[in-house]
Amino acid sequence: MEVNLESSWKAVLKEEFDKIYFKELVEFVKNEYRTQSVFPPGNKIFSAFDHTPFEQVKVVILGQDPYHGPNQANGLCFSVADEVRLPPSLRNIFKEIASDLGKIPSSSGNLERWADQGVFLLNAMLTVRASQAGSHQKKGWEAFTDAVIKKLSDEKENLVFILWGAYAQKKGSIIDADKHFVLKSAHPSPLSAYNGFFGSKPFSQTNQFLRSIGQPEIDW
């Protein structure tokens, strides 16, 4: 099956595309885009992969669903399109950057600037119906993104995995913590940010680790 994916990822994941669940997932997603309002735009479904080739991944941040409001989702977890008002979780992420690093974050919520530096911004589900959070759960995306995480864990070393909240931490249970630097905290959502996200310093810890292995820091 031909999947329009950045070439390095296509090579790494080629066996996945021939599995029955993935073929069924492709048909489901195609039908959803034909018959429903679905986010992100079709050409942005694999934006995380397009912006961060496999060999360039340094940091992985796991999200859950794409944003389901108009013009928000751009294929990167926690990220929104240019000129879109910052969602609450992203506002809290930017607050933690300011506190952690003592810098004023960009006013734009488009995190392509992170992805282009090697921060792989992966949602567990890559598509969602408009105004229906979780509507594409249990259709095959979770199996696909589990395979992506396992490939990263198995075939690379010294990655930073940032797992915010219980969902990401459960999904990240397949990561080999002996080979990688795993950071866990509460989710940046307003419902949980004050229960351990604020003050967790993931951005300075990530950069400190990258320095320790001779890698350039991320300009958050």
Secondary structure as UniProt FT lines:
FT   HELIX           7..12
FT   TURN            13..15
FT   HELIX           16..18
FT   HELIX           20..35
FT   STRAND          38..39
FT   HELIX           42..44
FT   TURN            45..46
FT   HELIX           47..51
FT   HELIX           54..56
FT   STRAND          59..63
FT   TURN            70..72
FT   TURN            77..78
FT   TURN            82..83
FT   HELIX           88..101
FT   HELIX           112..115
FT   TURN            116..118
FT   STRAND          119..123
FT   STRAND          128..129
FT   TURN            130..131
FT   TURN            133..138
FT   HELIX           141..155
FT   STRAND          160..164
FT   HELIX           165..171
FT   HELIX           172..174
FT   TURN            177..179
FT   STRAND          181..185
FT   TURN            190..192
FT   HELIX           193..195
FT   TURN            196..199
FT   HELIX           202..212
FT   TURN            213..214
//
